[in-house]
């Protein structure tokens, strides 16, 4: 394990965990389900109790991400599983789209076998996502686990200490920072 392997773990798993946990916990703190002032142990206990977040009812995208997080077990493990599934699915989609020309003999394959193959592939992807720690390449699995866990808690702490009244307020702040001309 060298510096480049750690950097790879940070870029591929650590930073996405920071971003995802920050987004999800920002929603949870904004909903009032968990108090921003709670300590880590209290947050862990509250996360285990959360099954629904009624404040997301009007937004399908947020609701979908939150429901998948809960379905994967919530907490650190659930978030790592979601990220792994996203990486697997996007990789397969890119591979499929880049090989569209190789499907010239598609007429010979029955639609039933295509559907069965797709369903089996999806089941395999879900299993890989549930066993996410085995998906990521590493000489040292402990380093990848540590980077992911650290990223998760950094995101939670960022959400705790970022005081926004709504996600729209955050989005408008980010837009103003990125769209303003340099000084």
N, C-alpha and C positions, 0 to 999 in steps of 0.2 A: 504494500500500500504506500503510494507516494502522494505528493502534493496534488498532482493532476487528478488522481482518483478521488481525493477529497473534494477538489473543486468540481469535478463531474457530479458527485453526490449532492453538493450544494446546489448546483444549477438544475439538475434533473429532478431532485426530490425535495431538497430543503426550501428553496425559494417558492416553489408552487405550494408547499405546505403552509408557508407563512401567508401567502396570498389567500388561499382557500379558508384557512382557519380565521384569518382576519375578517373576511367577508361573512362567513357563517356566524361568527361570534358577534360581529357588529349587528346583524339582524336580531340575534338573541338578546343582546343588551338593549337594543332599541325597543324590543317588544316588552321589556320589563320582566321577562321570565326568570332571568338571572340578574342580580344586582352587580353593577360594575365594581363595587367596593368589596365584593366577596373575595376571599383568599382562594388559592388554587384547589385546596381540598374541598371547599364548599362548591366551587365551580364543577369539579369532577363529579361530585355527588348529584348536583342539580342536572348535569348533562345526562346522567344515567336515567333520571326520571323523565326527561323530556321525550315525548313521543310526537307531539304536534305543536305547531306554532301558529296559532290562529291569526296572528298579525300578517301572515303571508297569504291569506286566503284569496286576495284579489290579484295575485301575481303568479302566473303559471310557471315562469322560469325559476323564480326564487323557490317556489313550492316544490318543484321537481328536484332541484339540487338538495334542498333540505330533506325531503322524503328519502332520497337515495342515501344521504348521509346517515339517517336514522336506520334505514334498512340494512346498511353495512355494519351497524352496531354503534353508531355515533362515536363521539370522542376521537381520540387519536387514530385508533384502528380503523374506524369508519371513514375518516378523511383520507387516510393513506390508501384504503381500498378504492375509494372513488377516484383519486388521482391516478392510480394504477390502471383502472378500467378506462379512464379517458385516454391515457397514453396508448393502451393496447388498441382501443377502437379507432383512434385517429390514425395510428400506424397502419392498421389493416385497411382503412378507407383510402389512405394515400396509396398503399400498395395495389388495391383494387383499381383505383382510377388510373394509375400509371400503367396498368396491364390491360386496359380495355381492348386494345388491338389484338390481344392473344385470345379473345373470346369469339373468334370467327366460327368455330365449330360448336357454338352454343346450341344450335338447332338439334344436335344429336343428343343433348342432355335433357332429360325430362324435367319439367317444372317441379315435380314431386321430389326428385332427388336433390334438386337445387335447394328447396325449402328445408329438407331434412339436413343437408350439409350445413346450411346457414344456422339452424337451430342447435346442432351439435357444436358448431364453432362458437356460438354465443354462450353455451353452457361451459365450454372450455375457457372462454374469456372471463366469465364470472368466477370460475374456480381459481384462475390465476389471480384475479383481483382480490379474492378472499384470502389467498395465500400470498399477498403482495410482497412480502419480504423476500420471497424466492424468485420473484420476477426481475428485480433490479440487479444488474451486473455488479459484482463486487468481489474483491479478494478478501475483504473483511466485511461481513454482513453487519457486525456490530457498529462499524463506522456509519454505514447507511442508515441503520436503525437510529443511531444517535443523532445524525443530521436531520432525519425526518422528525424525530421527537422534539428536538430543539426548535426546528422550524414551526412546528405546531404550536408550541408554547410562546414563541415570539409573536406569532399571529394573534394568539389569545390576548397577550399583554398589549399589543398594539390596539386591539379592539377595546380593551378596558380603558386605555388612556387617551383614546381619540374620542372627543366629545362632539358628536354630530347629532342633530335632531332628527335627521332623516338621511336616507341614502341619496336622495335627490340633492341635498345640500353638499354631500361629499362629491358627487359627480360634477356639480357646478363648480366647486372649488378646484377639482382636478382639471376641468376644461379651462378654467381661467388661467391656471398655472402653465398649461401646455400651449395655450393659444396666445398668450401675451408675448409681445415682441421683446427680444433681448435688450437689456439696458446697456 
